[in-house]
Amino acid sequence: MLHAVIMAGGVGARFWPLSRKDRPKQLIDLTGEGAMIEQTVRRLEGLVETDNIWVVTNVEQAEQIREVCPALRKDRFILEPVGRNTAPAIGLAAVHLMKHDPDAVMLVLPADHRIENRDEFHYCLNSAVEVVHDSEVLATIGIAPTRPETGYGYIQMDQTGIRLRDNVYPVKTFAEKPNLATAKLFFESGEFLWNSGMCVWRADTILKCIADFLPLWGAGFREIEMALGTPQAESVVKKVFSAQKGISIDYGVMEKAKHVAVVKGTFEWSDVGSWDEVWRLLPHDAHGNASRGNTAAHNTKNTLILGGDKLIAAVGVENLIVIETGDAILICPLDRSQEVKDMVDALKAQGKNEYL
Amino acid sequence: MLHAVIMAGGVGARFWPLSRKDRPKQLIDLTGEGAMIEQTVRRLEGLVETDNIWVVTNVEQAEQIREVCPALRKDRFILEPVGRNTAPAIGLAAVHLMKHDPDAVMLVLPADHRIENRDEFHYCLNSAVEVVHDSEVLATIGIAPTRPETGYGYIQMDQTGIRLRDNVYPVKTFAEKPNLATAKLFFESGEFLWNSGMCVWRADTILKCIADFLPLWGAGFREIEMALGTPQAESVVKKVFSAQKGISIDYGVMEKAKHVAVVKGTFEWSDVGSWDEVWRLLPHDAHGNASRGNTAAHNTKNTLILGGDKLIAAVGVENLIVIETGDAILICPLDRSQEVKDMVDALKAQGKNEYL
């Protein structure tokens, strides 16, 4: 059976002041289309039964997620006692799925990405499912790049190898976020796809790979498997997660595994990594301005203003981000929105916890 | 006797959103030192008796001015029925002063300028008083320029003529706001002073000059003079002011008068014409930032932030103005603060009267 596992553990300091410690990126509505996780769930309609949608998150966020996604079953929430990056989160979900359905195929989906062209999205995931459901292949979804982006990791297709489907290639290499020169080479080569962070595999396959490449975590998951359904489950999960360091599924497993395939996705995709990307995604007026709330602009270009009732008036402004919430206002140039998290760090260092 | 006449009729759309239609520039505290008019009154201590301080304003502002300047006598407020620029305002004040003290010498002072070095300021005004009290000279206060400013009018001293005092020169010409090339010539010549808008003369002298150069206004002031103290006073003032167009004292009188002198002032002076000047006047941190209220800055330079309780966080920002009030936020580059009044015009055109 096909299951979706939505990874919803992130904090998202890049979207301060709209995102906060207890209201992270997946819970906020960045583009006016609903909370990111709400969109992620909606996007699965027609692909995965609602009963088969699982969410890996922490206890703080679980309740808020249930509020924005009331259709999800309460017993499909898997709580991490502490964040340990993607490999342990995926392993924990796989153990739960195996208990429920030993033949489970799992789609691993970040909660906070934006995707257009739902049909194409479903087609790509189905291609991956066809490849992995009766094999030990780990499939990942790559996105055909539309620009030499330096903010994403890349996956190189092995175009000389045997394709598993028309749109499914063996993986040659995983590449970290490149510098601009390298990104241009990647882009022009036609061999590289953006690493979307979406993966598809059998639950038993990924648990076997974790056991192979991350043996301590593998042992931990066997302990958890035994404890699930007993009164000790929670404390065993807590013990296993507390005992070890976090590691990503890409670095810890995918880059080492033998049978890795990538689906070449051609749908529009964005990880919505910072405020400048929100500006890019929103509809613009003739001067490139995107806004929400009570705003006024005079001689203003390429500016993102998200406010509320208070009038935000921009005069002679270009390439700027202005975000107003109930208690704070952020002002930052479009091309420096990576630094927003530094502001959050500074507020933390100053003990201004009410703004975190 | 020496009297001060404070001209407080302005509206000050350049300081939106802090200044509003019913709370103009002279009533707001731009620099944290008190409302502009409050500072103007305080600056006269030791020079003019409080009983001899007069304020020319309109009925809407009079009450607010009395609130911030409670020491001023209520019967020293002279109300214009409608703003008609400086010449009529000064003429109206002169008529009132003559009624009270036929020998009155009047200092004409804008309500909303900023001056440092009070002793030097008093010294300059006293020099002017010595020159005008027994003559028909119109004296004006010029300020030795410290930069080739294009935002001020200039006064050229006749340095070859006979000085009336060490620091008092005959005036050669009045010059409008120059372009930058001309401003540089003015600045380098050493012959030009900034036109501060402060003037000193006998009340009878200025009334005579108005009668000579603005005969219709002269006739009006004779009517007003007769009506003062009668129940018809208010309606006569209203009739005279409604009947004619406004004109400035510089253009209408000073540029045409025979005996015009300028005192070379060396005190620090600013007309505080726009938000960028407020930034210049306020104390800065090591990165050139000036702020008030709850603010946080990261990699931010040369930025003015005036806020309140709400946290205003600037990230990677340079040369920007951010002003927050209860109902509005202005964002504008430092070098485009002249355009703030265009925003006010736009709000007016859109009928957003609640923000005017």
Contacts between the chains, C-beta under 8 A, distances in Angstrom:
chain1	res1	chain2	res2	distance
A	16	B	313	8.0
A	17	B	311	7.7
A	17	B	313	7.1
A	296	B	343	6.7
A	296	B	346	6.7
A	296	B	347	6.6
A	296	B	350	7.8
A	296	B	352	7.8
A	298	B	339	6.5
A	298	B	342	5.6
A	298	B	343	4.9
A	298	B	346	5.8
A	299	B	336	7.6
A	299	B	339	6.4
A	299	B	342	7.8
A	307	B	329	7.7
A	310	B	327	6.0
A	310	B	328	6.4
A	310	B	329	6.2
A	311	B	17	7.7
A	311	B	327	6.3
A	311	B	328	4.2
A	311	B	329	7.0
A	311	B	352	7.7
A	311	B	355	5.7
A	312	B	328	7.6
A	312	B	329	4.8
A	312	B	331	7.2
A	313	B	17	7.1
A	313	B	328	6.3
A	313	B	329	6.8
A	313	B	330	5.2
A	313	B	331	7.1
A	313	B	343	5.3
A	313	B	347	7.8
A	314	B	331	5.0
A	314	B	332	7.4
A	315	B	330	6.7
A	315	B	331	7.1
A	315	B	332	4.0
A	315	B	336	6.5
A	315	B	337	8.0
A	315	B	339	5.1
A	315	B	340	5.7
A	315	B	342	7.1
A	315	B	343	5.0
A	316	B	332	5.6
A	316	B	333	5.3
A	316	B	336	3.4
A	316	B	339	5.2
A	317	B	331	5.6
A	317	B	332	6.7
A	317	B	333	6.7
A	320	B	331	7.0
A	322	B	329	7.7
A	322	B	331	6.0
A	324	B	329	6.8
A	327	B	310	6.0
A	327	B	311	6.3
A	328	B	310	6.3
A	328	B	311	4.2
A	328	B	312	7.6
A	328	B	313	6.3
A	329	B	307	7.7
A	329	B	310	6.2
A	329	B	311	7.0
A	329	B	312	4.8
A	329	B	313	6.8
A	329	B	322	7.7
A	329	B	324	6.8
A	329	B	329	6.6
A	330	B	313	5.2
A	330	B	315	6.7
A	331	B	312	7.2
A	331	B	313	7.1
A	331	B	314	5.0
A	331	B	315	7.1
A	331	B	317	5.6
A	331	B	320	7.0
A	331	B	322	5.9
A	331	B	331	6.5
A	332	B	314	7.4
A	332	B	315	4.0
A	332	B	316	5.6
A	332	B	317	6.7
A	333	B	316	5.3
A	333	B	317	6.7
A	336	B	299	7.6
A	336	B	315	6.5
A	336	B	316	3.4
A	337	B	315	8.0
A	339	B	298	6.5
A	339	B	299	6.4
A	339	B	315	5.0
A	339	B	316	5.1
A	340	B	315	5.7
A	342	B	298	5.5
A	342	B	299	7.7
A	342	B	315	7.1
A	343	B	296	6.7
A	343	B	298	4.9
A	343	B	313	5.3
A	343	B	315	5.0
A	346	B	296	6.7
A	346	B	298	5.7
A	347	B	296	6.6
A	347	B	313	7.7
A	350	B	296	7.8
A	352	B	296	7.8
A	352	B	311	7.6
A	355	B	311	5.7
